Amino acid sequence: MAKGETFEEGQKAAALDEAIILLGHGSRVPEAGKDMERVAARLRHKYGYPIVEVCFMSRLGPHFPEVFEKCVNLGAAKVLVIPYFLHSGLHLILDVPAMLQEQAQRFPGVSVQMGRGFGFDELLVDLIQTRIKETRGFRDVRQMVLPPKEMYPVPSGQCEFVPMPPDEAAKYRT
């Protein structure tokens, strides 16, 4: 940090060659990622990160390989990937790291670091409390008007939901 420079200025200067990628799951619903895009915009505005992008593992995209390459082309020498996932399931344990390793091979001079998903954080407790308070004012679910399922078709060969009977699920719990 230069003499007289504040910590925040030094942090911003050091981050000019750093990109942040928020990585979500993906959805058949075209607007499903809008909130994550809003978070990315706020990170740019509030903290001054010059490169903050969003992408998805599957479905509509944009997908990680293209967004990663975009960040590299914008000058990123370090890419921090923040999984936009609540639970540490198979995607965070295996699928995402494998995908990141595969793509990192394309750009050996670029450091790729994977952060943690949201998991437990005291801030989530407060967020859930906010949701509890607002939910008290909502209507009963029986009054909800749902969109037709045909608006969100399931691609051929894929399942919409994979249920697992409780006795089968018990085999996988530790």
C-alpha positions as CSV (number, residue, x, y, z in Angstrom):
1,M,0.0,0.0,0.0
2,A,1.3,3.4,-0.9
3,K,1.9,6.1,1.8
4,G,-1.3,7.9,2.6
5,E,-3.5,5.3,0.9
6,T,-6.4,3.9,2.9
7,F,-6.9,0.1,3.4
8,E,-9.9,0.1,1.1
9,E,-8.0,1.9,-1.7
10,G,-5.1,-0.6,-1.3
11,Q,-7.6,-3.4,-1.4
12,K,-9.2,-2.1,-4.6
13,A,-5.8,-1.5,-6.3
14,A,-4.7,-5.1,-5.4
15,A,-7.9,-6.5,-6.9
16,L,-7.6,-5.0,-10.4
17,D,-6.4,-8.3,-11.8
18,E,-8.8,-10.3,-9.6
19,A,-12.2,-11.6,-10.8
20,I,-15.1,-12.8,-8.7
21,I,-17.5,-15.3,-10.1
22,L,-20.8,-16.2,-8.3
23,L,-21.6,-19.7,-9.4
24,G,-25.2,-20.9,-9.1
25,H,-26.9,-24.2,-9.9
26,G,-29.0,-23.1,-12.9
27,S,-32.7,-23.4,-13.6
28,R,-35.3,-23.8,-16.4
29,V,-36.8,-20.6,-15.2
30,P,-35.2,-17.8,-17.3
31,E,-35.3,-15.1,-14.6
32,A,-34.2,-17.4,-11.7
33,G,-30.7,-15.9,-11.5
34,K,-31.8,-12.3,-11.3
35,D,-31.2,-12.0,-7.5
36,M,-27.7,-13.4,-7.9
37,E,-27.1,-10.8,-10.6
38,R,-28.3,-8.1,-8.2
39,V,-25.8,-9.4,-5.6
40,A,-23.0,-9.2,-8.2
41,A,-24.0,-5.6,-9.0
42,R,-24.0,-4.6,-5.3
43,L,-20.6,-6.2,-4.8
44,R,-19.2,-4.1,-7.7
45,H,-20.9,-0.9,-6.3
46,K,-20.4,-1.4,-2.6
47,Y,-16.9,-2.9,-2.5
48,G,-15.5,-1.7,-5.8
49,Y,-14.6,-5.0,-7.3
50,P,-13.9,-4.4,-11.0
51,I,-14.9,-7.8,-12.3
52,V,-17.8,-9.6,-10.8
53,E,-19.7,-12.1,-13.0
54,V,-22.4,-14.7,-12.5
55,C,-22.8,-18.1,-14.1
56,F,-24.5,-21.4,-13.7
57,M,-23.5,-25.0,-13.7
58,S,-26.3,-26.1,-15.9
59,R,-29.5,-25.2,-17.7
60,L,-29.8,-21.8,-19.4
61,G,-26.4,-20.2,-18.6
62,P,-24.2,-18.4,-18.9
63,H,-22.0,-21.3,-18.0
64,F,-18.7,-21.4,-16.1
65,P,-16.4,-22.1,-19.0
66,E,-17.5,-19.0,-21.0
67,V,-17.6,-16.7,-18.0
68,F,-14.2,-17.9,-16.8
69,E,-12.7,-17.2,-20.2
70,K,-14.3,-13.8,-20.2
71,C,-12.7,-12.9,-16.9
72,V,-9.3,-14.1,-18.2
73,N,-9.8,-12.0,-21.3
74,L,-10.6,-9.0,-19.1
75,G,-7.2,-9.4,-17.4
76,A,-7.9,-11.6,-14.4
77,A,-4.8,-13.4,-13.0
78,K,-6.8,-14.7,-10.1
79,V,-10.4,-15.9,-10.1
80,L,-12.3,-16.4,-6.9
81,V,-15.3,-18.6,-7.4
82,I,-18.0,-18.3,-4.8
83,P,-20.6,-21.1,-4.9
84,Y,-24.1,-19.6,-4.6
85,F,-25.3,-22.8,-2.8
86,L,-26.9,-23.2,0.6
87,H,-25.9,-26.7,1.4
88,S,-22.6,-28.6,1.0
89,G,-24.0,-31.4,-1.1
90,L,-22.5,-33.4,-4.0
91,H,-22.2,-30.4,-6.2
92,L,-19.9,-28.6,-3.7
93,I,-18.0,-31.7,-2.7
94,L,-17.4,-33.1,-6.2
95,D,-19.1,-31.5,-9.2
96,V,-18.0,-27.9,-8.9
97,P,-14.4,-28.6,-7.9
98,A,-14.0,-31.0,-10.8
99,M,-15.5,-28.5,-13.2
100,L,-13.2,-25.8,-11.9
101,Q,-10.1,-28.0,-12.1
102,E,-11.0,-29.0,-15.7
103,Q,-11.4,-25.3,-16.8
104,A,-8.3,-24.2,-14.9
105,Q,-6.2,-26.4,-17.1
106,R,-7.1,-24.2,-20.0
107,F,-5.4,-21.2,-18.4
108,P,-2.4,-22.5,-16.4
109,G,-1.2,-18.9,-15.5
110,V,-4.5,-18.0,-13.8
111,S,-5.1,-18.9,-10.2
112,V,-8.5,-20.3,-9.5
113,Q,-9.8,-20.5,-5.9
114,M,-13.1,-21.9,-4.8
115,G,-14.8,-20.5,-1.8
116,R,-17.3,-22.1,0.5
117,G,-21.1,-22.2,-0.1
118,F,-23.3,-20.3,2.3
119,G,-23.8,-23.2,4.8
120,F,-24.3,-22.0,8.4
121,D,-23.7,-18.3,9.1
122,E,-25.2,-16.2,11.9
123,L,-26.2,-13.8,9.2
124,L,-28.5,-16.5,7.7
125,V,-30.3,-16.8,11.1
126,D,-31.1,-13.1,10.9
127,L,-32.2,-13.4,7.3
128,I,-34.5,-16.3,8.2
129,Q,-36.0,-14.3,11.0
130,T,-36.7,-11.5,8.4
131,R,-38.4,-14.1,6.2
132,I,-40.5,-15.4,9.1
133,K,-41.8,-12.0,9.9
134,E,-42.7,-11.2,6.3
135,T,-44.3,-14.6,5.8
136,R,-46.8,-14.0,8.6
137,G,-48.5,-11.5,6.2
138,F,-48.7,-13.8,3.2
139,R,-51.8,-15.6,2.0
140,D,-52.4,-19.3,2.6
141,V,-50.8,-21.4,-0.1
142,R,-54.2,-22.7,-1.3
143,Q,-54.8,-19.2,-2.6
144,M,-51.7,-19.1,-4.8
145,V,-52.1,-19.2,-8.6
146,L,-49.4,-21.4,-10.1
147,P,-48.1,-21.0,-13.6
148,P,-48.6,-24.0,-15.9
149,K,-45.8,-26.5,-15.8
150,E,-45.6,-26.4,-19.6
151,M,-43.9,-23.0,-19.2
152,Y,-40.9,-24.8,-17.8
153,P,-40.4,-28.0,-19.8
154,V,-38.1,-30.7,-18.5
155,P,-35.4,-31.5,-21.1
156,S,-35.6,-35.0,-22.6
157,G,-33.9,-37.6,-20.5
158,Q,-33.9,-35.5,-17.3
159,C,-36.0,-35.7,-14.2
160,E,-37.9,-32.8,-12.6
161,F,-37.5,-34.1,-9.1
162,V,-35.9,-37.3,-7.8
163,P,-37.6,-38.5,-4.7
164,M,-36.0,-41.0,-2.4
165,P,-38.0,-43.1,0.0
166,P,-37.1,-42.5,3.7
167,D,-35.7,-46.0,4.2
168,E,-33.4,-45.6,1.2
169,A,-32.3,-42.1,2.3
170,A,-31.4,-43.5,5.8
171,K,-28.7,-45.6,4.2
172,Y,-26.8,-42.4,3.2
173,R,-27.1,-40.5,6.5
174,T,-24.2,-40.7,8.9
